[in-house]
Amino acid sequence: MIVCSNCKHKNMAGAMFCSECGAQLVGTNELVTQNISTDSLNNIGKKPTGSLTGSLSGADAWASLHLLDTGQVLPLSSRNEFTMGRISEGQPIMPDIDLSPYQAYAAGVSRLHAVIKRQGSQVIFMDLGSANGTYVNGKRLSSNTEHSLNHGDIVALGKLKMQVLVNNS
């Protein structure tokens, strides 16, 4: 059991958010500092080699979201379904993927904007009735309707654009 530090509710082991108040559950494991070799510093300033198509951050990720404005890559692993949106003060329900650090409010991302999930070998995306809409390759999606995504598709939540990288291995 994991005890919520916010409301003291007991949650099931492995839970990421409190089922009572929605607060993010902080792990109790001690963080460990690791030394890195200086070999990894030799490539600073050099242009990357290879292509983006095979580049997924996180070895066990079934897909990743490449945020086009920042270059940040968000790997999707450990679960088959994630809600996406932005955290808002006083809002007890939080999305699994918080896009607030990426200027989500200014880009028109709703608090609970969309869901992305894996069904077998398919990646499914669904707008959850967002105020500013969700677009795939420039085409607006209907709310609450599942849409199949392909590797390389560009998804826009409001004006926040990301490329979907699907790991088919």
PEQUITA-V210180 format. One record per residue. N is the residue number from 1. PHI is phi in whole degrees, 0 to 359 (none if undefined). D_LAST is the distance of its C-alpha to the last C-alpha in Angstrom with 2 decimals. Layout:
N_PHI_D_LAST + N_PHI_D_LAST
This chain:
1_none_33.98 + 2_246_33.62 + 3_266_36.85 + 4_292_36.71 + 5_287_38.72 + 6_275_39.87 + 7_240_41.31 + 8_69_41.07 + 9_288_39.23 + 10_273_37.34 + 11_247_33.66 + 12_296_31.14 + 13_301_29.24 + 14_93_25.93 + 15_293_27.35 + 16_263_26.75 + 17_228_29.75 + 18_292_33.14 + 19_285_33.61 + 20_268_37.29 + 21_247_37.52 + 22_86_33.98 + 23_292_34.23 + 24_289_31.21 + 25_274_31.35 + 26_270_31.56 + 27_294_30.19 + 28_264_32.91 + 29_290_31.09 + 30_289_32.81 + 31_283_31.03 + 32_243_30.88 + 33_275_31.34 + 34_243_29.43 + 35_275_30.70 + 36_248_28.59 + 37_281_29.37 + 38_286_31.19 + 39_301_28.84 + 40_290_26.53 + 41_276_29.60 + 42_293_30.15 + 43_266_27.69 + 44_296_29.50 + 45_90_30.83 + 46_272_28.69 + 47_288_26.50 + 48_293_22.75 + 49_253_21.06 + 50_92_17.77 + 51_241_16.40 + 52_290_15.40 + 53_299_12.46 + 54_260_10.29 + 55_263_12.33 + 56_241_11.37 + 57_275_14.09 + 58_106_13.21 + 59_297_10.74 + 60_262_10.06 + 61_287_10.10 + 62_273_8.36 + 63_198_10.46 + 64_222_13.39 + 65_249_16.81 + 66_261_18.50 + 67_288_22.23 + 68_289_23.91 + 69_288_27.37 + 70_253_26.59 + 71_83_23.35 + 72_296_22.22 + 73_244_18.52 + 74_251_18.06 + 75_284_14.80 + 76_250_14.22 + 77_209_13.47 + 78_72_15.64 + 79_220_16.59 + 80_260_15.56 + 81_212_18.44 + 82_223_20.32 + 83_272_23.66 + 84_232_24.41 + 85_172_27.89 + 86_225_30.51 + 87_280_32.72 + 88_231_36.40 + 89_306_39.30 + 90_80_40.69 + 91_268_37.73 + 92_286_36.77 + 93_268_33.46 + 94_242_30.78 + 95_290_27.38 + 96_294_24.30 + 97_248_23.45 + 98_272_26.79 + 99_264_27.06 + 100_305_30.71 + 101_295_30.20 + 102_249_29.02 + 103_61_32.30 + 104_297_31.08 + 105_298_34.69 + 106_295_35.91 + 107_275_33.02 + 108_86_33.92 + 109_279_31.10 + 110_283_32.36 + 111_300_32.35 + 112_241_29.90 + 113_271_28.52 + 114_205_25.25 + 115_230_22.44 + 116_238_18.67 + 117_212_16.67 + 118_253_13.61 + 119_235_14.66 + 120_64_12.24 + 121_264_9.62 + 122_266_12.36 + 123_250_13.53 + 124_248_17.31 + 125_232_20.01 + 126_215_23.68 + 127_285_26.81 + 128_261_29.04 + 129_81_32.32 + 130_294_32.28 + 131_290_35.46 + 132_254_34.05 + 133_80_31.25 + 134_233_27.59 + 135_236_26.59 + 136_239_23.46 + 137_52_23.99 + 138_86_27.70 + 139_257_28.17 + 140_289_29.46 + 141_273_27.82 + 142_286_30.17 + 143_294_30.43 + 144_58_28.94 + 145_236_27.01 + 146_289_23.25 + 147_228_21.49 + 148_281_17.99 + 149_253_16.24 + 150_244_14.20 + 151_305_12.42 + 152_94_15.55 + 153_300_17.99 + 154_258_20.93 + 155_250_22.11 + 156_239_25.64 + 157_261_27.16 + 158_63_30.76 + 159_254_30.75 + 160_276_27.88 + 161_258_25.11 + 162_215_21.44 + 163_259_18.45 + 164_270_15.31 + 165_248_12.11 + 166_260_9.08 + 167_265_5.65 + 168_267_3.79 + 169_275_0.00
